[in-house]
Amino acid sequence: MTLATSSALAVDSNLYQSMMGLSFSHDGSYIAVAADAPETGSAPGTVNIRSVSTKAMYANYQQTTYKPQSIAFSPAGNALVVGEYHCGKVLLCTN
């Protein structure tokens, strides 16, 4: 499958973060990204949820304790789990 250039989605074009984890909601309407901030960043990383169709930001979390490495939607789609690097912490966001 080839995607058109217009379908590209920039996670964070200002901070040049490295994408560490990616997850689509089970219905395909949302994409969640765990991003690692650059070494000079003030926060260890961010978690973003965006609409796949409109690319609009649905939620943004910038206060991770450590660098987020993995991310997954729950089967029901009403929760998001984020695993952080080197600390054994798990961040759980519910709606």
HURAQUI-V356936 format. One record per residue. N is the residue number from 1. PHI is phi in degrees with one decimal (* if undefined). Layout:
BEGIN
N&PHI / N&PHI
END
This chain:
BEGIN
1&* / 2&-113.0 / 3&-98.0 / 4&-69.1 / 5&-57.6 / 6&-67.1 / 7&-89.1 / 8&-66.5 / 9&-132.3 / 10&-83.4 / 11&-71.4 / 12&-158.6 / 13&-76.2 / 14&-88.9 / 15&-98.5 / 16&53.6 / 17&-75.5 / 18&-93.8 / 19&-76.3 / 20&-104.1 / 21&-146.5 / 22&-145.2 / 23&-147.9 / 24&-96.5 / 25&-64.6 / 26&-64.2 / 27&-90.0 / 28&78.1 / 29&-89.7 / 30&-129.8 / 31&-126.8 / 32&-115.7 / 33&-130.1 / 34&-100.3 / 35&-121.4 / 36&-93.2 / 37&-72.7 / 38&-65.2 / 39&-55.9 / 40&-88.3 / 41&-70.0 / 42&-83.1 / 43&-115.2 / 44&-64.2 / 45&174.7 / 46&-136.6 / 47&-125.0 / 48&-121.7 / 49&-123.3 / 50&-129.2 / 51&-73.1 / 52&-69.3 / 53&-74.5 / 54&-101.8 / 55&67.7 / 56&-73.6 / 57&-69.7 / 58&-95.3 / 59&-155.1 / 60&-145.4 / 61&-124.2 / 62&-119.0 / 63&-120.7 / 64&-66.4 / 65&-74.7 / 66&-127.2 / 67&-71.5 / 68&-70.0 / 69&-115.7 / 70&-138.2 / 71&-153.7 / 72&-156.5 / 73&-80.4 / 74&-70.3 / 75&-56.6 / 76&-78.7 / 77&83.2 / 78&-102.3 / 79&-146.8 / 80&-129.8 / 81&-113.0 / 82&-125.3 / 83&-98.1 / 84&-103.6 / 85&-70.9 / 86&62.9 / 87&-140.2 / 88&75.1 / 89&-88.4 / 90&-125.5 / 91&-101.4 / 92&-119.3 / 93&-113.5 / 94&-124.1 / 95&-126.9
END
